[in-house]
């Protein structure tokens, strides 16, 4: 959404590169009340998932307030791997 305070780019796994694997990994993430990202699952090319999940865990967001109270948010982070 562009609200992140820290964005981490995933490292392209060497085995995926050498196997000519590319694509998009969609990571389902929960952003807690403090802005920390928790990864619950992902979908996309198997050899790319761990790199995308690790990158997502490195992201952070400002705390979100709803009616003045801290709130958790959930959504998807998409990571595109292109050769």
N, C-alpha and C positions, 0 to 999 in steps of 0.2 A: 504493500500500500504506500510505500515511501515514508512511512512513519518510523522505520527502524532507526535506532541510534548506532547500531553496529551491524555491518553486513559482511559475511564471510563467503568467499568464492571457493567452491569445492576444487580439490585437486583431481585431475583426471587420472584414474587408476591405470597404471602401465599395462596391466593385462587386458583391460578393456580397449585401450588404444591399439595394442598389438593385434587384437582380435577384430579391429574395425567396428567396435560397438559404439553407437551414439544414440542419442534420444533424450527424452525429457523424463526426469524423475519428479514425481509429485509427492512431497512430504507433508503428511498431516501433522500439524503442530498445535500445541496448546501454549499460550502465552500467559504465565501466571500473574498474580497481582503485582509483582515486582518488575515485570517485564522480561523475565527469563523464559527461554523457549524450551519446551519439553516435546520430544518427538514420540509419537505413538505408533506410526507405521508409515510405509511409503509404497508407491507403485511405480513401475517402470522397469527398464532393463536391470536385471539382477546384479550384474557386475558393477553397476553405477550407484546402486542404492546406498551403500555404506558411506561413500564419499559425500553424497547429497545430505544424508542424515547427519553426518559429522559437521558439515558446514552449517546446517540449520541450527544445530545446538549452539553454534558460536554467535548466532544473531542475538540481538537484544532490542527491546522496544521500551519506550517510556511507559510508565504505569498508566493504565486506563481507568478512569473514574466514571462510574455511572451513578447518577444521583448523588454525587459526592463520595461514593464508596468505591474502593478498589475492586476491580472485576477481572475475571479470567476471560480470555478470548480464545477462539479456536479457528483454524483455517488452514489453507494449503499454501506451501511455498514451492514454487516450481523452479527446477534447476535444469537448464539446457546444456547438454554435452554435445559439442560439435567437433568433428575431426577437421 
